[in-house]
Amino acid sequence: MNNQKLTIVAKILAKPEKRELVKSELVKLIDITKKEKGCINYDLHQDNENKNLFLFYENWESRDLWQTHMNNTHLADYMKATDGAVEEFTLNEMTQIQ
């Protein structure tokens, strides 16, 4: 098991006409994810200039626990609900230096 803390930065760019749908589906993920084993924080942000751009800043106790999160049904439900509504998605797995 990888026991090193993991930071995730996930950038979601919604199609303009689907922004409110994507936002509401992202918000649904917050409470359930924060209760998951290994979740330190799970913070959703919306860009001040481009309202179609959302960013999750997450910290997990380990990559293995994050992987468990990624395989949960609520994430699959989000993917189904937002199919075709997201223009771009990028995810970075990061390690804090200091």
C-alpha positions as CSV (number, residue, x, y, z in Angstrom):
1,M,0.0,0.0,0.0
2,N,1.3,3.4,-0.9
3,N,1.2,5.3,2.4
4,Q,2.4,8.7,1.1
5,K,-0.1,11.5,1.2
6,L,-1.5,12.4,-2.2
7,T,-2.8,15.8,-3.5
8,I,-5.2,15.8,-6.4
9,V,-5.9,18.8,-8.6
10,A,-8.8,18.1,-10.9
11,K,-9.9,20.7,-13.5
12,I,-13.3,20.5,-15.0
13,L,-14.3,22.8,-17.9
14,A,-18.1,22.6,-18.5
15,K,-19.7,23.4,-21.8
16,P,-21.3,26.9,-21.3
17,E,-24.8,25.6,-21.8
18,K,-24.2,22.8,-19.3
19,R,-22.5,24.8,-16.5
20,E,-25.3,24.6,-14.0
21,L,-25.8,20.8,-14.5
22,V,-22.1,20.2,-14.1
23,K,-21.9,22.4,-11.0
24,S,-24.9,20.7,-9.3
25,E,-23.4,17.3,-10.0
26,L,-20.0,18.3,-8.7
27,V,-21.6,19.7,-5.5
28,K,-23.4,16.3,-5.0
29,L,-19.9,14.7,-4.7
30,I,-18.7,16.8,-1.8
31,D,-20.5,15.5,1.3
32,I,-20.3,11.8,0.4
33,T,-16.6,12.1,-0.5
34,K,-15.6,13.9,2.7
35,K,-17.0,10.9,4.6
36,E,-14.8,8.4,2.7
37,K,-11.9,6.7,4.4
38,G,-8.6,8.6,3.7
39,C,-10.2,11.9,2.6
40,I,-8.4,14.8,4.3
41,N,-10.1,17.6,2.3
42,Y,-12.2,17.8,-0.9
43,D,-12.7,21.4,-1.9
44,L,-14.6,22.6,-4.9
45,H,-13.7,26.0,-6.5
46,Q,-15.2,28.0,-9.4
47,D,-13.1,30.4,-11.4
48,N,-14.0,34.0,-10.8
49,E,-13.5,35.0,-14.5
50,N,-14.6,31.8,-16.3
51,K,-17.7,30.5,-14.5
52,N,-17.5,27.3,-16.6
53,L,-14.2,26.3,-15.0
54,F,-14.3,24.2,-11.8
55,L,-11.4,22.9,-9.7
56,F,-11.2,20.3,-7.0
57,Y,-8.4,20.5,-4.6
58,E,-8.1,17.2,-2.7
59,N,-5.8,15.6,-0.2
60,W,-5.8,11.9,0.6
61,E,-4.0,9.9,3.2
62,S,-2.7,7.6,0.4
63,R,-3.0,6.9,-3.3
64,D,-4.6,3.6,-2.6
65,L,-7.4,5.3,-0.6
66,W,-7.9,7.8,-3.5
67,Q,-8.1,4.9,-5.9
68,T,-10.9,3.4,-3.8
69,H,-12.7,6.8,-4.1
70,M,-12.2,6.8,-7.8
71,N,-14.0,3.4,-8.1
72,N,-17.0,4.4,-6.0
73,T,-20.5,4.4,-7.5
74,H,-21.1,8.1,-6.8
75,L,-18.3,9.0,-9.2
76,A,-19.7,6.6,-11.8
77,D,-23.1,8.3,-11.3
78,Y,-21.5,11.8,-11.8
79,M,-19.8,10.6,-15.0
80,K,-23.2,9.3,-16.3
81,A,-25.1,12.5,-15.3
82,T,-22.5,14.8,-17.0
83,D,-21.8,12.7,-20.1
84,G,-21.3,15.1,-23.0
85,A,-21.5,18.2,-20.7
86,V,-17.8,18.5,-19.9
87,E,-15.5,20.2,-22.5
88,E,-12.2,19.4,-20.9
89,F,-11.0,17.4,-17.8
90,T,-7.5,17.3,-16.5
91,L,-6.3,15.6,-13.3
92,N,-2.9,15.9,-11.6
93,E,-1.6,13.6,-8.9
94,M,0.8,15.7,-6.8
95,T,3.1,15.3,-3.8
96,Q,3.7,18.2,-1.5
97,I,7.4,19.2,-1.4
98,Q,7.4,21.2,1.8
